[in-house]
Amino acid sequence: MEEFTNYQEHIDSAIDWLWKVIPDLIGAILVFFIGLWAIKFINKLVRKFFEKHDYDPSLETFLQSLISMALKIMLFVLVITQLGVQSSSLVAIIGAAGLAVGLALQGSLANFAGGVLILLFKPFKVGDFISAQGVDGTVKEISIFTTKLSTFGNQIAIVPNGQLSNNNIINYNAQNTRRDKINVGIGYSSDLKKAKDILLQICADNENILKDPVPAVYVDALADSSVNLTLRFWANNSVFWDAHFKVMEETKLRFDAEGIEIPFPQVVQYNK
């Protein structure tokens, strides 16, 4: 009988505890879902704000990510507080958790700092074509921790900001123009002067190649089986590759038409 009485007392205590906890739990759930809706609404307003103002796209994506993360942290604090956790205890918990997370996520903190440095010093921006960490691609997004690049093959490469801010970066769009260097070999029996004139004429006929600075052709080397020429010209970034590929094609076509030999390795087989 006494055991049954103790058992009943435990049940009554549990029921009383539930009646005390349920209102806080319901309140926390409501705060959570209302908070998610509010965060979504605020993020939408932030996006519209940036769309109406002409800010740097790199800064826009970074700030949007930062604002979204800050709002989620605030929501977490509100939900925990609603569950009855005292603010002083919450500060202590957050401090201890922050220290533990900081030690565990040193790389992430370095990436965050790297993102800030990228926005401050602007080694590149959204839309630039860069080469970094063994990846070549167009910058699509700079977020809090990473930068997304779209490669030639239309893949998305995600590079940590910490590595980007602490290593070499080649920004091909930092200047409005870019110089190309094309190497081509001709046979020793071919007319050197004619070959140089053809290359310069190809540049003169190509509307994408700048006429100032003037294109130039040099003899780069007297190799074993060819005289190696180097053609250098300038073009605007927007049409650089169009100019490059057109010159390569025209060189082959006009050299063939003018009898200029382009040496290539040949394998001779002898019948036994």
ROMARKOL-936925 format. One record per residue (C-alpha): residue number from 1; x negated, y negated, z. Coordinates in steps of 0.5 Angstrom, whole numbers, plus 2048, in hexadecimal, padded with zeros to 3 digits. Layout:
+-----+-----+-----+-----+
!   n !  c1 !  c2 !  c3 !
+-----+-----+-----+-----+
! NUM !   X !   Y !   Z !
...
+-----+-----+-----+-----+
# end
This chain:
+-----+-----+-----+-----+
!   n !  c1 !  c2 !  c3 !
+-----+-----+-----+-----+
!   1 ! 800 ! 800 ! 800 !
!   2 ! 7FA ! 7FB ! 802 !
!   3 ! 7F7 ! 7FD ! 7FB !
!   4 ! 7FD ! 7FB ! 7F7 !
!   5 ! 7FE ! 7F5 ! 7FB !
!   6 ! 7F6 ! 7F3 ! 7F9 !
!   7 ! 7F8 ! 7F5 ! 7F2 !
!   8 ! 7FE ! 7F0 ! 7F2 !
!   9 ! 7FA ! 7EB ! 7F5 !
!  10 ! 7F5 ! 7EB ! 7EF !
!  11 ! 7FA ! 7EB ! 7EA !
!  12 ! 7FE ! 7E5 ! 7ED !
!  13 ! 7F7 ! 7E2 ! 7ED !
!  14 ! 7F6 ! 7E3 ! 7E6 !
!  15 ! 7FD ! 7E1 ! 7E4 !
!  16 ! 7FB ! 7DA ! 7E8 !
!  17 ! 7F5 ! 7D9 ! 7E5 !
!  18 ! 7F8 ! 7DA ! 7DE !
!  19 ! 7FD ! 7D5 ! 7DF !
!  20 ! 7F8 ! 7D0 ! 7E1 !
!  21 ! 7F3 ! 7D2 ! 7DB !
!  22 ! 7F9 ! 7D2 ! 7D6 !
!  23 ! 7FA ! 7CB ! 7D5 !
!  24 ! 7F3 ! 7C9 ! 7D5 !
!  25 ! 7F2 ! 7CF ! 7CF !
!  26 ! 7F8 ! 7CC ! 7CB !
!  27 ! 7F5 ! 7C5 ! 7CC !
!  28 ! 7EE ! 7C7 ! 7CA !
!  29 ! 7F1 ! 7CB ! 7C4 !
!  30 ! 7F5 ! 7C5 ! 7C2 !
!  31 ! 7EF ! 7C0 ! 7C2 !
!  32 ! 7EB ! 7C5 ! 7BE !
!  33 ! 7F0 ! 7C6 ! 7B8 !
!  34 ! 7F2 ! 7BE ! 7B9 !
!  35 ! 7EA ! 7BD ! 7B9 !
!  36 ! 7E9 ! 7C1 ! 7B3 !
!  37 ! 7EF ! 7BD ! 7AF !
!  38 ! 7EC ! 7B6 ! 7B1 !
!  39 ! 7E5 ! 7B8 ! 7AF !
!  40 ! 7E7 ! 7BA ! 7A8 !
!  41 ! 7EB ! 7B4 ! 7A8 !
!  42 ! 7E5 ! 7B0 ! 7AA !
!  43 ! 7E0 ! 7B3 ! 7A5 !
!  44 ! 7E5 ! 7B2 ! 7A0 !
!  45 ! 7E5 ! 7AA ! 7A2 !
!  46 ! 7DE ! 7AA ! 7A2 !
!  47 ! 7DD ! 7AD ! 79B !
!  48 ! 7E2 ! 7A8 ! 798 !
!  49 ! 7DE ! 7A2 ! 79B !
!  50 ! 7D8 ! 7A5 ! 798 !
!  51 ! 7DC ! 7A5 ! 791 !
!  52 ! 7DE ! 79E ! 792 !
!  53 ! 7D7 ! 79B ! 793 !
!  54 ! 7D1 ! 79C ! 78F !
!  55 ! 7CC ! 7A0 ! 794 !
!  56 ! 7C6 ! 7A4 ! 793 !
!  57 ! 7C9 ! 7AB ! 791 !
!  58 ! 7C4 ! 7AE ! 796 !
!  59 ! 7C6 ! 7AA ! 79C !
!  60 ! 7CD ! 7AC ! 79B !
!  61 ! 7CC ! 7B3 ! 79B !
!  62 ! 7C8 ! 7B3 ! 7A1 !
!  63 ! 7CC ! 7AE ! 7A5 !
!  64 ! 7D2 ! 7B2 ! 7A3 !
!  65 ! 7CF ! 7B8 ! 7A6 !
!  66 ! 7CC ! 7B5 ! 7AC !
!  67 ! 7D3 ! 7B2 ! 7AE !
!  68 ! 7D7 ! 7B9 ! 7AD !
!  69 ! 7D2 ! 7BC ! 7B1 !
!  70 ! 7D3 ! 7B6 ! 7B7 !
!  71 ! 7DA ! 7B7 ! 7B7 !
!  72 ! 7DA ! 7BE ! 7B7 !
!  73 ! 7D5 ! 7BE ! 7BE !
!  74 ! 7DA ! 7B9 ! 7C1 !
!  75 ! 7E0 ! 7BD ! 7BF !
!  76 ! 7DC ! 7C3 ! 7C3 !
!  77 ! 7DB ! 7BE ! 7C9 !
!  78 ! 7E2 ! 7BD ! 7C9 !
!  79 ! 7E5 ! 7C4 ! 7C9 !
!  80 ! 7E0 ! 7C6 ! 7CE !
!  81 ! 7E2 ! 7C0 ! 7D3 !
!  82 ! 7EA ! 7C2 ! 7D1 !
!  83 ! 7E8 ! 7C9 ! 7D4 !
!  84 ! 7E6 ! 7C6 ! 7DB !
!  85 ! 7DF ! 7C5 ! 7DA !
!  86 ! 7DC ! 7BF ! 7DE !
!  87 ! 7D9 ! 7BA ! 7DB !
!  88 ! 7D3 ! 7BA ! 7DF !
!  89 ! 7D2 ! 7C2 ! 7DE !
!  90 ! 7D3 ! 7C1 ! 7D7 !
!  91 ! 7CE ! 7BC ! 7D6 !
!  92 ! 7C9 ! 7C1 ! 7DA !
!  93 ! 7CB ! 7C7 ! 7D5 !
!  94 ! 7CA ! 7C3 ! 7CF !
!  95 ! 7C3 ! 7C0 ! 7D2 !
!  96 ! 7C1 ! 7C8 ! 7D3 !
!  97 ! 7C4 ! 7CA ! 7CD !
!  98 ! 7C1 ! 7C4 ! 7C9 !
!  99 ! 7BA ! 7C6 ! 7CB !
! 100 ! 7BB ! 7CE ! 7CA !
! 101 ! 7BE ! 7CC ! 7C3 !
! 102 ! 7B8 ! 7C7 ! 7C2 !
! 103 ! 7B3 ! 7CC ! 7C3 !
! 104 ! 7B6 ! 7D1 ! 7BF !
! 105 ! 7B8 ! 7CD ! 7B9 !
! 106 ! 7B1 ! 7C9 ! 7B8 !
! 107 ! 7B2 ! 7CA ! 7B1 !
! 108 ! 7B9 ! 7C7 ! 7B0 !
! 109 ! 7B7 ! 7C1 ! 7B4 !
! 110 ! 7B1 ! 7C0 ! 7B0 !
! 111 ! 7B5 ! 7C1 ! 7AA !
! 112 ! 7BA ! 7BB ! 7AD !
! 113 ! 7B4 ! 7B7 ! 7AE !
! 114 ! 7B2 ! 7B8 ! 7A7 !
! 115 ! 7B9 ! 7B6 ! 7A4 !
! 116 ! 7B8 ! 7B0 ! 7A8 !
! 117 ! 7B1 ! 7AE ! 7A5 !
! 118 ! 7B4 ! 7B0 ! 79E !
! 119 ! 7B9 ! 7AB ! 79F !
! 120 ! 7B4 ! 7A6 ! 7A2 !
! 121 ! 7AF ! 7A6 ! 79D !
! 122 ! 7B3 ! 7A9 ! 797 !
! 123 ! 7AD ! 7AD ! 793 !
! 124 ! 7B3 ! 7AF ! 78F !
! 125 ! 7BB ! 7AE ! 78F !
! 126 ! 7C1 ! 7B2 ! 78C !
! 127 ! 7C0 ! 7B3 ! 784 !
! 128 ! 7B9 ! 7B3 ! 784 !
! 129 ! 7B5 ! 7B9 ! 781 !
! 130 ! 7B0 ! 7BB ! 786 !
! 131 ! 7AB ! 7C0 ! 787 !
! 132 ! 7AA ! 7C3 ! 78E !
! 133 ! 7A8 ! 7C9 ! 792 !
! 134 ! 7A7 ! 7CD ! 78B !
! 135 ! 7AE ! 7CB ! 789 !
! 136 ! 7B0 ! 7C6 ! 783 !
! 137 ! 7B7 ! 7C3 ! 783 !
! 138 ! 7BC ! 7BD ! 783 !
! 139 ! 7BE ! 7BB ! 78A !
! 140 ! 7C5 ! 7BC ! 78B !
! 141 ! 7C6 ! 7BB ! 793 !
! 142 ! 7C2 ! 7B9 ! 799 !
! 143 ! 7C5 ! 7BB ! 79F !
! 144 ! 7C3 ! 7BB ! 7A6 !
! 145 ! 7BE ! 7C1 ! 7A6 !
! 146 ! 7BD ! 7C3 ! 79F !
! 147 ! 7BD ! 7C0 ! 798 !
! 148 ! 7C0 ! 7C4 ! 792 !
! 149 ! 7BD ! 7C4 ! 78B !
! 150 ! 7C0 ! 7C6 ! 784 !
! 151 ! 7BB ! 7CA ! 780 !
! 152 ! 7BA ! 7CB ! 779 !
! 153 ! 7BE ! 7D1 ! 779 !
! 154 ! 7C4 ! 7CE ! 77D !
! 155 ! 7C2 ! 7D1 ! 783 !
! 156 ! 7C3 ! 7CE ! 78A !
! 157 ! 7BC ! 7CD ! 78E !
! 158 ! 7BD ! 7CC ! 795 !
! 159 ! 7B6 ! 7C9 ! 798 !
! 160 ! 7B5 ! 7C7 ! 7A0 !
! 161 ! 7B4 ! 7BF ! 7A1 !
! 162 ! 7AF ! 7C0 ! 7A5 !
! 163 ! 7AA ! 7C4 ! 7A0 !
! 164 ! 7AC ! 7BE ! 79B !
! 165 ! 7AA ! 7B9 ! 79F !
! 166 ! 7A4 ! 7BC ! 7A1 !
! 167 ! 7A1 ! 7BE ! 79A !
! 168 ! 7A0 ! 7BC ! 793 !
! 169 ! 7A5 ! 7BA ! 78F !
! 170 ! 7A5 ! 7B8 ! 788 !
! 171 ! 7AB ! 7B3 ! 786 !
! 172 ! 7AC ! 7B3 ! 77E !
! 173 ! 7B1 ! 7AD ! 77F !
! 174 ! 7AD ! 7A9 ! 783 !
! 175 ! 7AB ! 7A5 ! 77D !
! 176 ! 7AF ! 7A3 ! 777 !
! 177 ! 7AB ! 7A6 ! 772 !
! 178 ! 7A6 ! 7AC ! 771 !
! 179 ! 7A0 ! 7AE ! 76D !
! 180 ! 7A0 ! 7B5 ! 76A !
! 181 ! 79A ! 7B9 ! 768 !
! 182 ! 79A ! 7BE ! 762 !
! 183 ! 794 ! 7C2 ! 760 !
! 184 ! 794 ! 7C5 ! 759 !
! 185 ! 78E ! 7C9 ! 756 !
! 186 ! 78C ! 7C8 ! 74E !
! 187 ! 787 ! 7CC ! 74A !
! 188 ! 780 ! 7CA ! 749 !
! 189 ! 781 ! 7CA ! 742 !
! 190 ! 788 ! 7C5 ! 742 !
! 191 ! 787 ! 7BE ! 741 !
! 192 ! 787 ! 7BB ! 748 !
! 193 ! 788 ! 7B4 ! 746 !
! 194 ! 78F ! 7B6 ! 742 !
! 195 ! 791 ! 7BA ! 749 !
! 196 ! 790 ! 7B4 ! 74D !
! 197 ! 794 ! 7B0 ! 748 !
! 198 ! 79A ! 7B5 ! 748 !
! 199 ! 79A ! 7B5 ! 750 !
! 200 ! 79A ! 7AD ! 750 !
! 201 ! 79F ! 7AD ! 74A !
! 202 ! 7A4 ! 7B2 ! 74E !
! 203 ! 7A4 ! 7AD ! 754 !
! 204 ! 7A5 ! 7A7 ! 750 !
! 205 ! 7AB ! 7AB ! 74D !
! 206 ! 7AE ! 7AD ! 753 !
! 207 ! 7B3 ! 7A8 ! 756 !
! 208 ! 7B2 ! 7AB ! 75D !
! 209 ! 7AB ! 7A9 ! 75E !
! 210 ! 7A9 ! 7A2 ! 760 !
! 211 ! 7A4 ! 79E ! 75B !
! 212 ! 7A1 ! 79B ! 761 !
! 213 ! 79D ! 79D ! 764 !
! 214 ! 79A ! 7A0 ! 75D !
! 215 ! 79A ! 7A8 ! 75C !
! 216 ! 793 ! 7AA ! 75C !
! 217 ! 78F ! 7B1 ! 759 !
! 218 ! 789 ! 7B3 ! 75C !
! 219 ! 784 ! 7B9 ! 75A !
! 220 ! 784 ! 7BC ! 761 !
! 221 ! 780 ! 7C2 ! 75F !
! 222 ! 77C ! 7C6 ! 75A !
! 223 ! 77E ! 7CD ! 75C !
! 224 ! 77C ! 7D4 ! 759 !
! 225 ! 781 ! 7D4 ! 754 !
! 226 ! 784 ! 7CD ! 754 !
! 227 ! 784 ! 7C6 ! 754 !
! 228 ! 788 ! 7C4 ! 75A !
! 229 ! 78C ! 7BE ! 759 !
! 230 ! 790 ! 7BA ! 75F !
! 231 ! 796 ! 7B6 ! 75D !
! 232 ! 798 ! 7B1 ! 763 !
! 233 ! 79E ! 7AC ! 762 !
! 234 ! 7A3 ! 7A9 ! 767 !
! 235 ! 7AB ! 7AA ! 767 !
! 236 ! 7B0 ! 7A8 ! 76C !
! 237 ! 7B2 ! 7AD ! 771 !
! 238 ! 7B9 ! 7AE ! 76E !
! 239 ! 7B7 ! 7B0 ! 768 !
! 240 ! 7B0 ! 7B3 ! 76A !
! 241 ! 7B1 ! 7BA ! 768 !
! 242 ! 7B5 ! 7B9 ! 762 !
! 243 ! 7AF ! 7B5 ! 75F !
! 244 ! 7AA ! 7BB ! 762 !
! 245 ! 7AE ! 7C0 ! 75E !
! 246 ! 7AF ! 7BC ! 758 !
! 247 ! 7A7 ! 7BB ! 757 !
! 248 ! 7A6 ! 7C2 ! 758 !
! 249 ! 7AA ! 7C4 ! 753 !
! 250 ! 7A8 ! 7BF ! 74E !
! 251 ! 7A1 ! 7C0 ! 74F !
! 252 ! 7A2 ! 7C8 ! 74D !
! 253 ! 7A6 ! 7C6 ! 747 !
! 254 ! 7A2 ! 7C0 ! 744 !
! 255 ! 79B ! 7C4 ! 745 !
! 256 ! 79E ! 7CA ! 741 !
! 257 ! 7A0 ! 7C5 ! 73C !
! 258 ! 79A ! 7C1 ! 73B !
! 259 ! 795 ! 7C8 ! 73C !
! 260 ! 793 ! 7C6 ! 743 !
! 261 ! 791 ! 7CD ! 746 !
! 262 ! 793 ! 7CE ! 74D !
! 263 ! 78E ! 7D4 ! 74F !
! 264 ! 791 ! 7DA ! 753 !
! 265 ! 78E ! 7E1 ! 755 !
! 266 ! 78E ! 7E6 ! 750 !
! 267 ! 78E ! 7EE ! 751 !
! 268 ! 78B ! 7F2 ! 74B !
! 269 ! 78C ! 7F9 ! 74B !
! 270 ! 787 ! 7FE ! 747 !
! 271 ! 789 ! 804 ! 745 !
! 272 ! 785 ! 80A ! 746 !
+-----+-----+-----+-----+
# end
